[in-house]
């Protein structure tokens, strides 16, 4: 015995979220040439560039190869730009 079910109403949206105010953009905590504010990161990125950015990419939840792009033998072209964009978007930092 076959029974037929007739649907008379469609499911409705239960709630709608409306954003009324956008978060304000923050500035970088240090300037472009303020390397000595964080000398450890400055030295590591200068002397061990691919390794440093690979570790940074892993801490951001990305594959380690995304970080090693700006140096010789880089894995992912444009990886640094993608990481910078994601970092700025995540933390609400304004573009210089």
N, CA, C and O atoms as CSV, one atom per row, in Angstrom:
chain,resi,resn,atom,element,x,y,z
A,1,UNK,N,N,0.833,-1.168,0.000
A,1,UNK,CA,C,0.000,0.000,0.000
A,1,UNK,C,C,0.888,1.245,0.000
A,1,UNK,O,O,1.717,1.430,0.891
A,2,UNK,N,N,0.706,2.071,-0.985
A,2,UNK,CA,C,1.465,3.315,-1.114
A,2,UNK,C,C,0.664,4.461,-0.523
A,2,UNK,O,O,-0.535,4.607,-0.762
A,3,UNK,N,N,1.372,5.268,0.257
A,3,UNK,CA,C,0.733,6.468,0.798
A,3,UNK,C,C,1.453,7.686,0.235
A,3,UNK,O,O,2.669,7.667,0.045
A,4,UNK,N,N,0.716,8.711,-0.020
A,4,UNK,CA,C,1.277,9.938,-0.564
A,4,UNK,C,C,1.151,11.036,0.472
A,4,UNK,O,O,0.079,11.273,1.031
A,5,UNK,N,N,2.308,11.723,0.723
A,5,UNK,CA,C,2.328,12.841,1.664
A,5,UNK,C,C,2.401,14.125,0.861
A,5,UNK,O,O,3.280,14.275,0.012
A,6,UNK,N,N,1.519,15.023,1.109
A,6,UNK,CA,C,1.492,16.304,0.416
A,6,UNK,C,C,2.033,17.371,1.357
A,6,UNK,O,O,1.537,17.550,2.469
A,7,UNK,N,N,3.048,18.069,0.894
A,7,UNK,CA,C,3.641,19.148,1.690
A,7,UNK,C,C,2.904,20.431,1.348
A,7,UNK,O,O,2.820,20.828,0.187
A,8,UNK,N,N,2.370,21.073,2.387
A,8,UNK,CA,C,1.584,22.289,2.148
A,8,UNK,C,C,2.322,23.565,2.529
A,8,UNK,O,O,1.937,24.648,2.087
A,9,UNK,N,N,3.384,23.462,3.348
A,9,UNK,CA,C,4.149,24.652,3.729
A,9,UNK,C,C,5.632,24.345,3.651
A,9,UNK,O,O,6.052,23.204,3.843
A,10,UNK,N,N,6.416,25.362,3.369
A,10,UNK,CA,C,7.865,25.240,3.324
A,10,UNK,C,C,8.437,25.693,4.660
A,10,UNK,O,O,7.839,26.531,5.335
A,11,UNK,N,N,9.589,25.150,5.053
A,11,UNK,CA,C,10.224,25.618,6.301
A,11,UNK,C,C,10.583,27.099,6.186
A,11,UNK,O,O,10.958,27.565,5.110
A,12,UNK,N,N,10.472,27.819,7.262
A,12,UNK,CA,C,10.757,29.253,7.267
A,12,UNK,C,C,12.061,29.526,8.000
A,12,UNK,O,O,12.530,28.698,8.781
A,13,UNK,N,N,12.641,30.688,7.743
A,13,UNK,CA,C,13.832,31.122,8.450
A,13,UNK,C,C,13.437,31.461,9.875
A,13,UNK,O,O,12.480,32.199,10.109
A,14,UNK,N,N,14.189,30.910,10.831
A,14,UNK,CA,C,13.833,31.116,12.231
A,14,UNK,C,C,14.281,32.469,12.770
A,14,UNK,O,O,13.572,33.102,13.553
A,15,UNK,N,N,15.462,32.905,12.345
A,15,UNK,CA,C,15.937,34.199,12.839
A,15,UNK,C,C,16.828,34.854,11.793
A,15,UNK,O,O,17.396,34.183,10.932
A,16,UNK,N,N,16.939,36.164,11.881
A,16,UNK,CA,C,17.779,36.932,10.980
A,16,UNK,C,C,18.673,37.828,11.818
A,16,UNK,O,O,18.204,38.488,12.746
A,17,UNK,N,N,19.975,37.854,11.493
A,17,UNK,CA,C,20.917,38.702,12.204
A,17,UNK,C,C,21.245,39.906,11.335
A,17,UNK,O,O,21.592,39.756,10.163
A,18,UNK,N,N,21.136,41.091,11.904
A,18,UNK,CA,C,21.428,42.320,11.188
A,18,UNK,C,C,22.569,43.024,11.904
A,18,UNK,O,O,22.493,43.276,13.107
A,19,UNK,N,N,23.631,43.343,11.160
A,19,UNK,CA,C,24.765,44.065,11.730
A,19,UNK,C,C,24.504,45.546,11.546
A,19,UNK,O,O,24.348,46.024,10.422
A,20,UNK,N,N,24.457,46.271,12.654
A,20,UNK,CA,C,24.149,47.694,12.571
A,20,UNK,C,C,25.395,48.566,12.638
A,20,UNK,O,O,25.370,49.718,12.206
A,21,UNK,N,N,26.498,48.019,13.183
A,21,UNK,CA,C,27.714,48.813,13.301
A,21,UNK,C,C,28.905,47.921,13.000
A,21,UNK,O,O,29.051,46.851,13.591
A,22,UNK,N,N,29.751,48.355,12.086
A,22,UNK,CA,C,30.946,47.618,11.745
A,22,UNK,C,C,32.018,47.889,12.800
A,22,UNK,O,O,32.076,48.991,13.345
A,23,UNK,N,N,32.869,46.897,13.097
A,23,UNK,CA,C,33.952,47.147,14.059
A,23,UNK,C,C,34.949,48.144,13.483
A,23,UNK,O,O,35.166,48.193,12.272
A,24,UNK,N,N,35.549,48.932,14.355
A,24,UNK,CA,C,36.519,49.921,13.902
A,24,UNK,C,C,37.857,49.241,13.641
A,24,UNK,O,O,38.225,48.287,14.325
A,25,UNK,N,N,38.565,49.735,12.661
A,25,UNK,CA,C,39.862,49.169,12.298
A,25,UNK,C,C,40.921,49.642,13.287
A,25,UNK,O,O,40.908,50.785,13.743
A,26,UNK,N,N,41.839,48.730,13.603
A,26,UNK,CA,C,42.959,49.044,14.480
A,26,UNK,C,C,44.192,49.307,13.628
A,26,UNK,O,O,44.253,48.908,12.465
A,27,UNK,N,N,45.153,49.970,14.206
A,27,UNK,CA,C,46.422,50.207,13.523
A,27,UNK,C,C,47.427,49.146,13.969
A,27,UNK,O,O,47.220,48.479,14.983
A,28,UNK,N,N,48.511,48.992,13.216
A,28,UNK,CA,C,49.584,48.093,13.611
A,28,UNK,C,C,50.181,48.610,14.922
A,28,UNK,O,O,50.200,49.817,15.160
A,29,UNK,N,N,50.662,47.712,15.763
A,29,UNK,CA,C,51.229,48.133,17.052
A,29,UNK,C,C,52.612,48.741,16.888
A,29,UNK,O,O,53.049,49.499,17.753
A,30,UNK,N,N,53.312,48.432,15.803
A,30,UNK,CA,C,54.625,49.015,15.534
A,30,UNK,C,C,54.635,49.536,14.105
A,30,UNK,O,O,53.825,49.127,13.273
A,31,UNK,N,N,55.561,50.441,13.835
A,31,UNK,CA,C,55.680,51.008,12.492
A,31,UNK,C,C,56.403,50.070,11.538
A,31,UNK,O,O,56.870,49.004,11.940
A,32,UNK,N,N,56.492,50.462,10.295
A,32,UNK,CA,C,57.098,49.640,9.262
A,32,UNK,C,C,58.585,49.398,9.530
A,32,UNK,O,O,59.091,48.316,9.234
A,33,UNK,N,N,59.280,50.369,10.075
A,33,UNK,CA,C,60.718,50.232,10.341
A,33,UNK,C,C,61.032,50.089,11.831
A,33,UNK,O,O,62.153,50.378,12.249
A,34,UNK,N,N,60.084,49.658,12.622
A,34,UNK,CA,C,60.293,49.488,14.065
A,34,UNK,C,C,60.667,48.045,14.401
A,34,UNK,O,O,60.078,47.426,15.287
A,35,UNK,N,N,61.646,47.529,13.687
A,35,UNK,CA,C,62.056,46.137,13.867
A,35,UNK,C,C,62.572,45.873,15.280
A,35,UNK,O,O,62.406,44.769,15.801
A,36,UNK,N,N,63.191,46.869,15.902
A,36,UNK,CA,C,63.803,46.655,17.204
A,36,UNK,C,C,62.789,46.564,18.344
A,36,UNK,O,O,63.172,46.291,19.482
A,37,UNK,N,N,61.500,46.790,18.060
A,37,UNK,CA,C,60.473,46.589,19.078
A,37,UNK,C,C,60.298,45.098,19.361
A,37,UNK,O,O,59.923,44.715,20.469
A,38,UNK,N,N,60.568,44.260,18.361
A,38,UNK,CA,C,60.477,42.810,18.506
A,38,UNK,C,C,61.708,42.209,17.833
A,38,UNK,O,O,61.627,41.638,16.745
A,39,UNK,N,N,62.851,42.352,18.509
A,39,UNK,CA,C,64.138,41.978,17.912
A,39,UNK,C,C,64.219,40.478,17.621
A,39,UNK,O,O,64.875,40.080,16.659
A,40,UNK,N,N,63.576,39.647,18.422
A,40,UNK,CA,C,63.608,38.202,18.212
A,40,UNK,C,C,62.969,37.832,16.868
A,40,UNK,O,O,63.552,37.089,16.079
A,41,UNK,N,N,61.779,38.352,16.622
A,41,UNK,CA,C,61.095,38.073,15.356
A,41,UNK,C,C,61.853,38.683,14.185
A,41,UNK,O,O,61.927,38.085,13.112
A,42,UNK,N,N,62.409,39.857,14.384
A,42,UNK,CA,C,63.162,40.527,13.333
A,42,UNK,C,C,64.359,39.678,12.904
A,42,UNK,O,O,64.562,39.443,11.713
A,43,UNK,N,N,65.145,39.224,13.869
A,43,UNK,CA,C,66.333,38.420,13.552
A,43,UNK,C,C,65.949,37.072,12.947
A,43,UNK,O,O,66.562,36.629,11.975
A,44,UNK,N,N,64.945,36.427,13.515
A,44,UNK,CA,C,64.527,35.119,12.994
A,44,UNK,C,C,64.024,35.230,11.559
A,44,UNK,O,O,64.354,34.393,10.719
A,45,UNK,N,N,63.238,36.246,11.279
A,45,UNK,CA,C,62.702,36.381,9.920
A,45,UNK,C,C,63.790,36.773,8.926
A,45,UNK,O,O,63.715,36.414,7.751
A,46,UNK,N,N,64.806,37.511,9.393
A,46,UNK,CA,C,65.886,37.908,8.490
A,46,UNK,C,C,66.827,36.747,8.186
A,46,UNK,O,O,67.159,36.499,7.027
A,47,UNK,N,N,67.255,36.034,9.230
A,47,UNK,CA,C,68.253,34.975,9.051
A,47,UNK,C,C,67.648,33.631,8.648
A,47,UNK,O,O,68.286,32.853,7.938
A,48,UNK,N,N,66.437,33.356,9.092
A,48,UNK,CA,C,65.798,32.058,8.824
A,48,UNK,C,C,64.418,32.273,8.218
A,48,UNK,O,O,63.431,31.734,8.718
A,49,UNK,N,N,64.342,33.049,7.158
A,49,UNK,CA,C,63.081,33.493,6.580
A,49,UNK,C,C,62.062,32.405,6.306
A,49,UNK,O,O,60.956,32.450,6.846
A,50,UNK,N,N,62.411,31.416,5.469
A,50,UNK,CA,C,61.445,30.375,5.127
A,50,UNK,C,C,60.996,29.597,6.351
A,50,UNK,O,O,59.810,29.308,6.507
A,51,UNK,N,N,61.936,29.261,7.213
A,51,UNK,CA,C,61.584,28.507,8.421
A,51,UNK,C,C,60.670,29.320,9.335
A,51,UNK,O,O,59.685,28.800,9.860
A,52,UNK,N,N,61.001,30.594,9.520
A,52,UNK,CA,C,60.200,31.458,10.395
A,52,UNK,C,C,58.773,31.596,9.874
A,52,UNK,O,O,57.817,31.447,10.636
A,53,UNK,N,N,58.623,31.881,8.578
A,53,UNK,CA,C,57.290,32.072,8.021
A,53,UNK,C,C,56.514,30.759,7.916
A,53,UNK,O,O,55.284,30.766,7.963
A,54,UNK,N,N,57.213,29.639,7.775
A,54,UNK,CA,C,56.530,28.340,7.805
A,54,UNK,C,C,55.942,28.089,9.189
A,54,UNK,O,O,54.805,27.633,9.310
A,55,UNK,N,N,56.716,28.385,10.235
A,55,UNK,CA,C,56.217,28.226,11.613
A,55,UNK,C,C,55.058,29.180,11.878
A,55,UNK,O,O,54.085,28.807,12.533
A,56,UNK,N,N,55.155,30.395,11.380
A,56,UNK,CA,C,54.089,31.380,11.554
A,56,UNK,C,C,52.809,30.917,10.856
A,56,UNK,O,O,51.711,31.064,11.394
A,57,UNK,N,N,52.961,30.355,9.655
A,57,UNK,CA,C,51.793,29.846,8.925
A,57,UNK,C,C,51.123,28.721,9.709
A,57,UNK,O,O,49.895,28.666,9.768
A,58,UNK,N,N,51.894,27.835,10.304
A,58,UNK,CA,C,51.319,26.745,11.094
A,58,UNK,C,C,50.567,27.290,12.307
A,58,UNK,O,O,49.505,26.776,12.657
A,59,UNK,N,N,51.111,28.331,12.953
A,59,UNK,CA,C,50.422,28.929,14.107
A,59,UNK,C,C,49.124,29.592,13.694
A,59,UNK,O,O,48.212,29.718,14.512
A,60,UNK,N,N,49.018,30.027,12.426
A,60,UNK,CA,C,47.794,30.643,11.917
A,60,UNK,C,C,46.805,29.603,11.408
A,60,UNK,O,O,45.710,29.949,10.966
A,61,UNK,N,N,47.191,28.316,11.468
A,61,UNK,CA,C,46.302,27.256,11.018
A,61,UNK,C,C,46.413,26.951,9.537
A,61,UNK,O,O,45.561,26.256,8.984
A,62,UNK,N,N,47.444,27.457,8.890
A,62,UNK,CA,C,47.667,27.206,7.467
A,62,UNK,C,C,48.702,26.103,7.300
A,62,UNK,O,O,49.381,25.728,8.255
A,63,UNK,N,N,48.817,25.588,6.084
A,63,UNK,CA,C,49.857,24.610,5.779
A,63,UNK,C,C,51.204,25.322,5.824
A,63,UNK,O,O,51.295,26.492,5.452
A,64,UNK,N,N,52.248,24.632,6.274
A,64,UNK,CA,C,53.551,25.282,6.442
A,64,UNK,C,C,54.119,25.811,5.128
A,64,UNK,O,O,54.894,26.767,5.141
A,65,UNK,N,N,53.752,25.213,3.992
A,65,UNK,CA,C,54.279,25.669,2.700
A,65,UNK,C,C,53.732,27.033,2.287
A,65,UNK,O,O,54.325,27.701,1.441
A,66,UNK,N,N,52.615,27.454,2.869
A,66,UNK,CA,C,52.060,28.768,2.536
A,66,UNK,C,C,53.029,29.859,2.983
A,66,UNK,O,O,53.136,30.898,2.332
A,67,UNK,N,N,53.725,29.633,4.072
A,67,UNK,CA,C,54.620,30.646,4.618
A,67,UNK,C,C,55.894,30.844,3.838
A,67,UNK,O,O,56.424,31.955,3.813
A,68,UNK,N,N,56.409,29.807,3.197
A,68,UNK,CA,C,57.712,29.946,2.524
A,68,UNK,C,C,57.521,30.303,1.059
A,68,UNK,O,O,57.673,29.460,0.176
A,69,UNK,N,N,57.187,31.560,0.813
A,69,UNK,CA,C,56.952,31.966,-0.567
A,69,UNK,C,C,57.808,33.148,-0.997
A,69,UNK,O,O,58.074,33.309,-2.188
A,70,UNK,N,N,58.236,33.961,-0.075
A,70,UNK,CA,C,58.927,35.189,-0.445
A,70,UNK,C,C,60.419,35.031,-0.636
A,70,UNK,O,O,61.100,35.995,-0.985
A,71,UNK,N,N,60.942,33.838,-0.417
A,71,UNK,CA,C,62.375,33.620,-0.491
A,71,UNK,C,C,62.688,32.625,-1.600
A,71,UNK,O,O,61.782,32.015,-2.168
A,72,UNK,N,N,63.958,32.465,-1.905
A,72,UNK,CA,C,64.371,31.530,-2.944
A,72,UNK,C,C,63.843,30.126,-2.667
A,72,UNK,O,O,63.903,29.654,-1.532
A,73,UNK,N,N,63.342,29.476,-3.670
A,73,UNK,CA,C,62.792,28.127,-3.489
A,73,UNK,C,C,61.459,28.120,-2.790
A,73,UNK,O,O,61.082,27.113,-2.192
A,74,UNK,N,N,60.740,29.214,-2.849
A,74,UNK,CA,C,59.450,29.300,-2.174
A,74,UNK,C,C,58.444,28.312,-2.722
A,74,UNK,O,O,58.474,27.970,-3.904
A,75,UNK,N,N,57.548,27.853,-1.855
A,75,UNK,CA,C,56.586,26.810,-2.234
A,75,UNK,C,C,55.323,27.371,-2.872
A,75,UNK,O,O,54.866,26.866,-3.897
A,76,UNK,N,N,54.759,28.410,-2.270
A,76,UNK,CA,C,53.465,28.929,-2.723
A,76,UNK,C,C,53.630,30.394,-3.122
A,76,UNK,O,O,53.817,31.245,-2.252
A,77,UNK,N,N,53.564,30.707,-4.420
A,77,UNK,CA,C,53.662,32.111,-4.818
A,77,UNK,C,C,52.525,32.943,-4.206
A,77,UNK,O,O,51.354,32.574,-4.296
A,78,UNK,N,N,52.887,34.054,-3.592
A,78,UNK,CA,C,51.880,34.935,-2.989
A,78,UNK,C,C,51.427,34.500,-1.604
A,78,UNK,O,O,50.483,35.075,-1.061
A,79,UNK,N,N,52.068,33.514,-1.027
A,79,UNK,CA,C,51.670,33.025,0.295
A,79,UNK,C,C,51.763,34.068,1.383
A,79,UNK,O,O,50.906,34.137,2.265
A,80,UNK,N,N,52.834,34.904,1.321
A,80,UNK,CA,C,52.982,35.971,2.317
A,80,UNK,C,C,51.825,36.954,2.241
A,80,UNK,O,O,51.305,37.395,3.266
A,81,UNK,N,N,51.429,37.291,1.026
A,81,UNK,CA,C,50.319,38.234,0.876
A,81,UNK,C,C,49.030,37.652,1.439
A,81,UNK,O,O,48.253,38.363,2.076
A,82,UNK,N,N,48.801,36.370,1.210
A,82,UNK,CA,C,47.603,35.724,1.744
A,82,UNK,C,C,47.636,35.702,3.265
A,82,UNK,O,O,46.615,35.933,3.913
A,83,UNK,N,N,48.812,35.423,3.841
A,83,UNK,CA,C,48.931,35.398,5.302
A,83,UNK,C,C,48.702,36.787,5.892
A,83,UNK,O,O,48.009,36.930,6.899
A,84,UNK,N,N,49.283,37.808,5.266
A,84,UNK,CA,C,49.103,39.184,5.765
A,84,UNK,C,C,47.641,39.596,5.698
A,84,UNK,O,O,47.113,40.195,6.635
A,85,UNK,N,N,46.992,39.274,4.589
A,85,UNK,CA,C,45.580,39.631,4.435
A,85,UNK,C,C,44.724,38.942,5.483
A,85,UNK,O,O,43.839,39.559,6.077
A,86,UNK,N,N,44.990,37.665,5.708
A,86,UNK,CA,C,44.208,36.931,6.704
A,86,UNK,C,C,44.448,37.486,8.103
A,86,UNK,O,O,43.505,37.625,8.882
A,87,UNK,N,N,45.695,37.805,8.429
A,87,UNK,CA,C,46.020,38.349,9.745
A,87,UNK,C,C,45.314,39.683,9.971
A,87,UNK,O,O,44.746,39.920,11.037
A,88,UNK,N,N,45.355,40.563,8.948
A,88,UNK,CA,C,44.675,41.857,9.072
A,88,UNK,C,C,43.172,41.687,9.226
A,88,UNK,O,O,42.550,42.376,10.034
A,89,UNK,N,N,42.586,40.778,8.460
A,89,UNK,CA,C,41.136,40.572,8.539
A,89,UNK,C,C,40.739,39.966,9.881
A,89,UNK,O,O,39.734,40.371,10.464
A,90,UNK,N,N,41.505,39.012,10.374
A,90,UNK,CA,C,41.187,38.356,11.644
A,90,UNK,C,C,41.249,39.328,12.808
A,90,UNK,O,O,40.403,39.291,13.701
A,91,UNK,N,N,42.248,40.195,12.799
A,91,UNK,CA,C,42.469,41.104,13.929
A,91,UNK,C,C,41.936,42.515,13.687
A,91,UNK,O,O,42.102,43.392,14.536
A,92,UNK,N,N,41.305,42.741,12.550
A,92,UNK,CA,C,40.715,44.053,12.272
A,92,UNK,C,C,41.740,45.158,12.140
A,92,UNK,O,O,41.503,46.279,12.591
A,93,UNK,N,N,42.890,44.859,11.522
A,93,UNK,CA,C,43.965,45.839,11.399
A,93,UNK,C,C,43.843,46.561,10.065
A,93,UNK,O,O,43.628,45.940,9.024
A,94,UNK,N,N,43.984,47.867,10.110
A,94,UNK,CA,C,43.842,48.711,8.922
A,94,UNK,C,C,45.051,48.527,8.007
A,94,UNK,O,O,46.167,48.302,8.477
A,95,UNK,N,N,44.822,48.624,6.716
A,95,UNK,CA,C,45.885,48.561,5.724
A,95,UNK,C,C,46.606,49.897,5.732
A,95,UNK,O,O,45.972,50.951,5.786
A,96,UNK,N,N,47.952,49.853,5.677
A,96,UNK,CA,C,48.725,51.092,5.690
A,96,UNK,C,C,48.581,51.858,4.419
A,96,UNK,O,O,49.172,52.928,4.272
